[in-house]
Amino acid sequence: MTIAMVAGEASGDNLGASLMRQLRLKAPDIVFVGVGGSAMLGEGLDSLVDMDRLSVNGFVDPILRLPELIRILVKIRNRILGSGADCFVGIDSNFFNILLAGMLRPRGVKTVQYVSPTVWAWRSGRIRRIKRNVDLMLTLFPFEEAVYLEHGIPVAFVGHPKAAEIDPEEGIAERSAARAALSLPDDASVVAVLPGSRSSEVDTSGRDFFAAASLLKHRVDMFLVPAANDQRQALITQLLNDYPDLEPSVRVLSGESRTAMTAADVVLANSGTATLEAMLLKRPMVMSYRIGRISYLIVSSLVRVKWFALPNILADKMLVPELVQYNADPQQLAQALDTLLEAENTAELLREFDEIHHRLRKDESAAAVEILKLCGVNVPS
Protein backbone atom coordinates (compact mmCIF):
# COMPACT_ATOMS: atom_id res chain seq x y z
CA MET A 1 0.00 0.00 0.00
CA THR A 2 1.19 3.51 -0.84
CA ILE A 3 -0.06 6.47 1.17
CA ALA A 4 0.65 10.04 0.06
CA MET A 5 0.91 12.74 2.75
CA VAL A 6 1.42 16.49 2.50
CA ALA A 7 2.34 18.72 5.45
CA GLY A 8 3.16 22.38 4.96
CA GLU A 9 4.71 23.45 8.27
CA ALA A 10 6.47 22.19 11.39
CA SER A 11 3.35 21.33 13.42
CA GLY A 12 1.96 19.31 10.49
CA ASP A 13 5.34 17.61 10.05
CA ASN A 14 5.24 16.42 13.66
CA LEU A 15 1.66 15.19 13.30
CA GLY A 16 2.60 13.40 10.08
CA ALA A 17 5.59 11.65 11.64
CA SER A 18 3.44 10.37 14.53
CA LEU A 19 0.77 9.18 12.08
CA MET A 20 3.36 7.39 9.93
CA ARG A 21 4.64 5.49 12.98
CA GLN A 22 1.13 4.39 13.94
CA LEU A 23 0.23 3.36 10.38
CA ARG A 24 3.38 1.28 10.10
CA LEU A 25 2.60 -0.47 13.38
CA LYS A 26 -0.75 -1.53 11.91
CA ALA A 27 0.47 -2.22 8.36
CA PRO A 28 4.28 -2.59 8.24
CA ASP A 29 4.63 -2.65 4.44
CA ILE A 30 3.18 0.83 3.76
CA VAL A 31 5.21 3.12 1.47
CA PHE A 32 4.96 6.87 2.12
CA VAL A 33 5.36 9.62 -0.49
CA GLY A 34 4.56 13.32 -0.39
CA VAL A 35 5.78 16.48 1.33
CA GLY A 36 7.06 16.84 4.87
CA GLY A 37 9.87 18.13 7.03
CA SER A 38 12.67 16.51 8.96
CA ALA A 39 10.36 14.49 11.24
CA MET A 40 8.46 12.85 8.36
CA LEU A 41 11.65 12.35 6.38
CA GLY A 42 13.08 10.58 9.41
CA GLU A 43 10.14 8.18 9.29
CA GLY A 44 10.91 7.27 5.69
CA LEU A 45 8.85 9.71 3.61
CA ASP A 46 9.88 9.92 -0.06
CA SER A 47 9.72 13.71 -0.34
CA LEU A 48 8.53 15.34 -3.56
CA VAL A 49 9.31 19.02 -2.81
CA ASP A 50 10.82 21.06 0.06
CA MET A 51 8.13 21.62 2.70
CA ASP A 52 9.12 25.27 3.19
CA ARG A 53 7.90 26.02 -0.35
CA LEU A 54 4.33 25.43 0.89
CA SER A 55 4.59 27.73 3.91
CA VAL A 56 2.29 30.74 3.58
CA ASN A 57 0.78 33.16 6.07
CA GLY A 58 -2.31 35.36 6.02
CA PHE A 59 -4.13 36.27 2.81
CA VAL A 60 -1.65 38.40 0.91
CA ASP A 61 1.22 35.90 0.87
CA PRO A 62 -0.76 33.16 -0.98
CA ILE A 63 -1.99 35.70 -3.55
CA LEU A 64 1.52 36.97 -4.27
CA ARG A 65 2.84 33.41 -4.57
CA LEU A 66 -0.14 32.00 -6.46
CA PRO A 67 1.68 31.11 -9.73
CA GLU A 68 4.42 29.28 -7.81
CA LEU A 69 1.90 27.46 -5.59
CA ILE A 70 -0.12 26.33 -8.63
CA ARG A 71 3.03 24.90 -10.22
CA ILE A 72 3.86 23.06 -7.00
CA LEU A 73 0.27 21.81 -6.70
CA VAL A 74 0.31 20.34 -10.21
CA LYS A 75 3.75 18.82 -9.71
CA ILE A 76 2.70 17.10 -6.47
CA ARG A 77 -0.55 15.85 -8.04
CA ASN A 78 1.34 14.29 -10.93
CA ARG A 79 3.94 12.69 -8.68
CA ILE A 80 1.28 11.25 -6.36
CA LEU A 81 -0.70 9.81 -9.26
CA GLY A 82 2.54 8.43 -10.70
CA SER A 83 3.30 6.70 -7.42
CA GLY A 84 0.07 4.71 -7.58
CA ALA A 85 -1.02 6.02 -4.17
CA ASP A 86 -4.06 4.32 -2.66
CA CYS A 87 -4.82 7.17 -0.30
CA PHE A 88 -3.94 10.84 0.18
CA VAL A 89 -3.73 12.40 3.65
CA GLY A 90 -3.58 16.18 3.81
CA ILE A 91 -2.13 17.25 7.16
CA ASP A 92 -3.35 20.71 8.14
CA SER A 93 -2.42 23.33 5.43
CA ASN A 94 -6.08 22.95 4.57
CA PHE A 95 -6.42 25.37 1.65
CA PHE A 96 -3.64 23.70 -0.34
CA ASN A 97 -4.47 20.16 0.73
CA ILE A 98 -8.21 20.32 0.10
CA LEU A 99 -7.52 21.67 -3.40
CA LEU A 100 -5.08 18.81 -3.94
CA ALA A 101 -7.63 16.30 -2.63
CA GLY A 102 -10.11 17.61 -5.21
CA MET A 103 -7.58 16.86 -7.98
CA LEU A 104 -6.89 13.34 -6.69
CA ARG A 105 -10.32 12.08 -5.67
CA PRO A 106 -11.75 11.92 -9.23
CA ARG A 107 -8.76 9.73 -10.17
CA GLY A 108 -9.74 7.08 -7.62
CA VAL A 109 -7.49 8.12 -4.74
CA LYS A 110 -9.17 8.04 -1.32
CA THR A 111 -8.78 11.44 0.34
CA VAL A 112 -8.43 12.31 4.02
CA GLN A 113 -7.98 15.69 5.68
CA TYR A 114 -6.20 15.33 9.01
CA VAL A 115 -6.81 18.47 11.09
CA SER A 116 -10.01 20.30 10.32
CA PRO A 117 -9.92 23.83 8.96
CA THR A 118 -11.73 26.25 11.25
CA VAL A 119 -15.03 25.90 9.40
CA TRP A 120 -16.85 26.77 12.62
CA ALA A 121 -15.23 30.22 12.42
CA TRP A 122 -15.56 30.94 8.69
CA ARG A 123 -18.20 31.16 6.01
CA SER A 124 -20.04 27.94 5.17
CA GLY A 125 -18.76 27.77 1.58
CA ARG A 126 -15.70 25.92 2.79
CA ILE A 127 -17.91 23.05 4.02
CA ARG A 128 -19.31 22.53 0.51
CA ARG A 129 -15.81 22.33 -0.97
CA ILE A 130 -14.76 19.82 1.70
CA LYS A 131 -17.81 17.67 0.96
CA ARG A 132 -16.85 17.58 -2.74
CA ASN A 133 -13.17 16.85 -2.20
CA VAL A 134 -12.72 14.83 0.99
CA ASP A 135 -13.77 11.24 1.76
CA LEU A 136 -12.99 11.48 5.47
CA MET A 137 -12.32 14.33 7.90
CA LEU A 138 -10.25 13.56 10.99
CA THR A 139 -10.69 16.15 13.74
CA LEU A 140 -8.41 16.83 16.69
CA PHE A 141 -11.06 18.50 18.83
CA PRO A 142 -14.42 17.02 19.87
CA PHE A 143 -16.58 20.06 19.13
CA GLU A 144 -15.56 19.97 15.44
CA GLU A 145 -17.17 16.58 14.82
CA ALA A 146 -20.74 17.91 15.08
CA VAL A 147 -20.14 20.48 12.33
CA TYR A 148 -19.34 17.77 9.77
CA LEU A 149 -22.08 15.39 10.90
CA GLU A 150 -24.58 18.21 10.40
CA HIS A 151 -23.48 18.49 6.74
CA GLY A 152 -23.33 14.75 6.05
CA ILE A 153 -19.53 14.56 5.79
CA PRO A 154 -17.81 11.38 7.07
CA VAL A 155 -15.86 12.41 10.16
CA ALA A 156 -14.07 10.94 13.15
CA PHE A 157 -12.78 12.69 16.26
CA VAL A 158 -9.40 11.02 16.79
CA GLY A 159 -8.11 13.12 19.67
CA HIS A 160 -5.05 15.30 19.63
CA PRO A 161 -1.76 13.33 19.44
CA LYS A 162 -0.12 15.75 21.84
CA ALA A 163 -2.78 15.03 24.47
CA ALA A 164 -2.04 11.31 24.21
CA GLU A 165 1.73 11.79 24.04
CA ILE A 166 2.00 14.12 27.04
CA ASP A 167 1.10 12.54 30.38
CA PRO A 168 -1.22 14.79 32.44
CA GLU A 169 1.39 14.91 35.20
CA GLU A 170 4.41 15.47 32.95
CA GLY A 171 4.63 19.24 33.08
CA ILE A 172 4.73 19.34 36.87
CA ALA A 173 6.75 16.16 37.46
CA GLU A 174 9.44 16.92 34.87
CA ARG A 175 10.06 20.60 35.64
CA SER A 176 13.22 20.07 37.65
CA ALA A 177 14.61 17.55 35.14
CA ALA A 178 13.98 19.97 32.25
CA ARG A 179 15.80 22.73 34.11
CA ALA A 180 18.69 20.42 34.91
CA ALA A 181 18.95 19.46 31.23
CA LEU A 182 19.27 23.15 30.39
CA SER A 183 21.60 23.90 33.33
CA LEU A 184 19.05 26.19 34.97
CA PRO A 185 18.62 26.41 38.75
CA ASP A 186 15.25 25.45 40.25
CA ASP A 187 14.71 28.92 41.68
CA ALA A 188 15.40 30.82 38.43
CA SER A 189 12.66 32.90 36.81
CA VAL A 190 12.23 31.43 33.31
CA VAL A 191 10.03 32.42 30.36
CA ALA A 192 9.67 30.31 27.21
CA VAL A 193 9.25 32.47 24.10
CA LEU A 194 7.73 30.79 21.02
CA PRO A 195 7.24 33.21 18.11
CA GLY A 196 6.00 30.56 15.64
CA SER A 197 7.26 28.03 13.11
CA ARG A 198 6.79 30.00 9.88
CA SER A 199 9.36 32.56 8.82
CA SER A 200 6.68 35.26 8.45
CA GLU A 201 5.44 34.57 12.00
CA VAL A 202 8.92 34.72 13.47
CA ASP A 203 9.71 37.91 11.59
CA THR A 204 6.56 39.62 12.89
CA SER A 205 5.82 38.18 16.33
CA GLY A 206 9.52 37.67 17.09
CA ARG A 207 10.11 41.41 17.06
CA ASP A 208 7.16 41.99 19.42
CA PHE A 209 8.23 39.17 21.73
CA PHE A 210 11.88 40.19 21.99
CA ALA A 211 10.97 43.81 22.62
CA ALA A 212 8.67 42.63 25.43
CA ALA A 213 11.46 40.45 26.80
CA SER A 214 13.75 43.46 26.84
CA LEU A 215 11.23 45.27 29.05
CA LEU A 216 11.20 42.31 31.47
CA LYS A 217 14.90 41.52 31.61
CA HIS A 218 15.19 43.06 35.08
CA ARG A 219 12.90 40.38 36.61
CA VAL A 220 13.48 37.30 34.39
CA ASP A 221 16.66 35.23 34.70
CA MET A 222 16.36 33.36 31.39
CA PHE A 223 14.32 33.56 28.19
CA LEU A 224 14.30 30.25 26.28
CA VAL A 225 13.60 30.55 22.54
CA PRO A 226 13.18 27.20 20.75
CA ALA A 227 13.56 27.34 16.95
CA ALA A 228 11.49 25.01 14.73
CA ASN A 229 14.40 24.34 12.34
CA ASP A 230 17.78 25.66 11.24
CA GLN A 231 16.26 28.39 9.07
CA ARG A 232 14.10 29.70 11.93
CA GLN A 233 17.09 29.54 14.28
CA ALA A 234 19.11 31.72 11.90
CA LEU A 235 16.24 34.22 11.65
CA ILE A 236 15.75 34.34 15.43
CA THR A 237 19.48 34.91 15.96
CA GLN A 238 19.40 37.71 13.38
CA LEU A 239 16.43 39.41 15.08
CA LEU A 240 18.10 39.17 18.49
CA ASN A 241 21.00 41.25 17.14
CA ASP A 242 18.68 44.24 17.58
CA TYR A 243 18.40 43.48 21.32
CA PRO A 244 22.01 43.22 22.60
CA ASP A 245 20.79 43.95 26.13
CA LEU A 246 19.09 40.51 26.15
CA GLU A 247 22.25 38.57 25.32
CA PRO A 248 23.12 37.41 28.87
CA SER A 249 19.57 36.21 29.56
CA VAL A 250 18.36 34.66 26.29
CA ARG A 251 19.12 31.22 24.91
CA VAL A 252 18.11 30.04 21.44
CA LEU A 253 17.46 26.30 21.33
CA SER A 254 17.45 23.96 18.36
CA GLY A 255 13.98 22.49 18.66
CA GLU A 256 13.35 21.47 22.27
CA SER A 257 10.12 23.46 22.55
CA ARG A 258 8.67 20.91 24.95
CA THR A 259 11.75 21.03 27.18
CA ALA A 260 11.69 24.84 27.09
CA MET A 261 8.04 25.03 28.13
CA THR A 262 8.46 22.36 30.81
CA ALA A 263 11.38 24.33 32.28
CA ALA A 264 9.51 27.65 32.14
CA ASP A 265 7.37 29.40 34.73
CA VAL A 266 5.24 31.01 32.03
CA VAL A 267 5.06 30.87 28.24
CA LEU A 268 4.71 33.59 25.60
CA ALA A 269 3.43 31.92 22.44
CA ASN A 270 2.12 32.61 19.00
CA SER A 271 -1.34 31.17 18.36
CA GLY A 272 -1.74 27.53 17.37
CA THR A 273 -0.14 24.30 18.57
CA ALA A 274 2.26 26.02 20.99
CA THR A 275 -0.65 27.26 23.13
CA LEU A 276 -2.10 23.75 23.19
CA GLU A 277 1.22 22.20 24.24
CA ALA A 278 1.71 24.83 26.95
CA MET A 279 -1.76 24.00 28.28
CA LEU A 280 -1.02 20.23 28.26
CA LEU A 281 2.19 20.93 30.18
CA LYS A 282 0.14 23.00 32.67
CA ARG A 283 1.97 26.25 32.02
CA PRO A 284 0.30 29.67 32.40
CA MET A 285 0.71 31.56 29.15
CA VAL A 286 0.14 34.71 27.15
CA MET A 287 -1.01 34.17 23.57
CA SER A 288 -0.25 36.79 20.94
CA TYR A 289 -0.58 36.99 17.16
CA ARG A 290 -0.07 39.67 14.54
CA ILE A 291 -0.30 39.54 10.74
CA GLY A 292 -0.10 42.13 7.95
CA ARG A 293 -2.59 44.98 8.07
CA ILE A 294 -4.40 44.02 4.85
CA SER A 295 -4.61 40.36 5.85
CA TYR A 296 -6.02 41.36 9.24
CA LEU A 297 -8.69 43.57 7.66
CA ILE A 298 -9.80 40.64 5.50
CA VAL A 299 -9.70 38.13 8.36
CA SER A 300 -11.58 40.36 10.80
CA SER A 301 -14.39 40.84 8.26
CA LEU A 302 -14.81 37.08 7.70
CA VAL A 303 -14.07 35.40 11.03
CA ARG A 304 -16.78 34.98 13.63
CA VAL A 305 -15.11 33.73 16.80
CA LYS A 306 -14.98 34.83 20.41
CA TRP A 307 -11.50 33.46 21.07
CA PHE A 308 -8.21 32.89 19.24
CA ALA A 309 -6.15 30.86 21.73
CA LEU A 310 -6.89 27.12 21.69
CA PRO A 311 -7.29 26.82 25.49
CA ASN A 312 -9.94 29.56 25.35
CA ILE A 313 -11.71 27.98 22.37
CA LEU A 314 -11.79 24.57 24.08
CA ALA A 315 -13.03 26.05 27.37
CA ASP A 316 -15.36 28.52 25.62
CA LYS A 317 -14.16 31.19 28.02
CA MET A 318 -11.10 33.29 28.71
CA LEU A 319 -8.47 31.14 30.42
CA VAL A 320 -5.36 32.79 28.99
CA PRO A 321 -4.73 36.40 27.92
CA GLU A 322 -5.02 37.06 24.16
CA LEU A 323 -3.16 40.00 22.66
CA VAL A 324 -3.98 40.09 18.96
CA GLN A 325 -2.93 42.50 16.21
CA TYR A 326 -3.06 46.09 17.53
CA ASN A 327 -2.93 44.87 21.13
CA ALA A 328 0.18 42.78 20.41
CA ASP A 329 2.58 45.54 21.38
CA PRO A 330 5.61 44.97 23.61
CA GLN A 331 4.29 47.01 26.54
CA GLN A 332 1.05 45.02 26.81
CA LEU A 333 2.88 41.71 26.30
CA ALA A 334 5.36 42.55 29.06
CA GLN A 335 2.58 43.63 31.43
CA ALA A 336 0.60 40.41 30.83
CA LEU A 337 3.68 38.26 31.41
CA ASP A 338 4.58 40.19 34.55
CA THR A 339 1.09 39.60 35.94
CA LEU A 340 1.46 35.84 35.43
CA LEU A 341 4.94 35.81 36.95
CA GLU A 342 3.57 37.58 40.04
CA ALA A 343 0.50 35.30 40.36
CA GLU A 344 0.49 33.48 43.70
CA ASN A 345 -2.24 30.90 43.00
CA THR A 346 -2.80 29.25 39.62
CA ALA A 347 -4.48 26.07 40.96
CA GLU A 348 -7.87 26.77 39.34
CA LEU A 349 -6.31 27.54 35.95
CA LEU A 350 -4.27 24.34 36.04
CA ARG A 351 -7.35 22.31 37.05
CA GLU A 352 -9.20 23.60 33.98
CA PHE A 353 -6.18 22.80 31.80
CA ASP A 354 -6.21 19.25 33.20
CA GLU A 355 -9.92 18.75 32.44
CA ILE A 356 -9.40 19.77 28.81
CA HIS A 357 -6.33 17.53 28.58
CA HIS A 358 -8.36 14.45 29.53
CA ARG A 359 -11.14 15.31 27.04
CA LEU A 360 -8.59 15.44 24.22
CA ARG A 361 -6.93 12.10 25.00
CA LYS A 362 -7.65 9.14 22.75
CA ASP A 363 -5.60 6.13 21.69
CA GLU A 364 -2.59 7.25 19.63
CA SER A 365 -3.56 4.84 16.84
CA ALA A 366 -7.08 6.27 16.34
CA ALA A 367 -6.22 8.28 13.19
CA ALA A 368 -4.25 5.41 11.65
CA VAL A 369 -7.12 2.99 12.23
CA GLU A 370 -9.64 5.31 10.54
CA ILE A 371 -7.38 5.79 7.50
CA LEU A 372 -6.77 2.07 7.06
CA LYS A 373 -10.50 1.34 7.40
CA LEU A 374 -11.17 3.86 4.61
CA CYS A 375 -8.64 2.02 2.47
CA GLY A 376 -10.37 -1.34 3.10
CA VAL A 377 -7.75 -2.76 5.46
CA ASN A 378 -9.06 -4.92 8.31
CA VAL A 379 -7.54 -3.54 11.49
CA PRO A 380 -7.66 -5.63 14.68
CA SER A 381 -9.57 -3.87 17.43
Stockholm file with secondary structure:
# STOCKHOLM 1.0

chainA/1-381         MTIAMVAGEASGDNLGASLMRQLRLKAPDIVFVGVGGSAMLGEGLDSLVDMDRLSVNGFVDPILRLPELIRILVKIRNRILGSGADCFVGIDSNFFNILLAGMLRPRGVKTVQYVSPTVWAWRSGRIRRIKRNVDLMLTLFPFEEAVYLEHGIPVAFVGHPKAAEIDPEEGIAERSAARAALSLPDDASVVAVLPGSRSSEVDTSGRDFFAAASLLKHRVDMFLVPAANDQRQALITQLLNDYPDLEPSVRVLSGESRTAMTAADVVLANSGTATLEAMLLKRPMVMSYRIGRISYLIVSSLVRVKWFALPNILADKMLVPELVQYNADPQQLAQALDTLLEAENTAELLREFDEIHHRLRKDESAAAVEILKLCGVNVPS
#=GR chainA/1-381 SS CEEEEEECSHHHHHHHHHHHHHHHHHCTTCEEEEECCHHHHHTTCEESSCGGGGCCCTTHHHHHTHHHHHHHHHHHHHHHHHHTCSEEEEESCHHHHHHHHHHHGGGTCEEEEESCCCTTTSCTHHHHHHHHHCSEEEESSHHHHHHHHHTTCCEEECCCHHHHHSCTTHHHHTHHHHHHHTTCCTTCCEEEEECCSSHHHHHHHHHHHHHHHHHHTTTCSEEEEEESSHHHHHHHHHHHTTCGGGGGGEEEEESCHHHHHHHCSEEEEESSHHHHHHHHTTCCEEEEECCCHHHHHHHHHHCCCSCCSHHHHHHTSCCSCEEEGGGCCHHHHHHHHHHHHHCSCCHHHHHHHHHHHHHHCCCTTHHHHHHHHHTTCCCCC
#=GC SS_cons         CEEEEEECSHHHHHHHHHHHHHHHHHCTTCEEEEECCHHHHHTTCEESSCGGGGCCCTTHHHHHTHHHHHHHHHHHHHHHHHHTCSEEEEESCHHHHHHHHHHHGGGTCEEEEESCCCTTTSCTHHHHHHHHHCSEEEESSHHHHHHHHHTTCCEEECCCHHHHHSCTTHHHHTHHHHHHHTTCCTTCCEEEEECCSSHHHHHHHHHHHHHHHHHHTTTCSEEEEEESSHHHHHHHHHHHTTCGGGGGGEEEEESCHHHHHHHCSEEEEESSHHHHHHHHTTCCEEEEECCCHHHHHHHHHHCCCSCCSHHHHHHTSCCSCEEEGGGCCHHHHHHHHHHHHHCSCCHHHHHHHHHHHHHHCCCTTHHHHHHHHHTTCCCCC
//
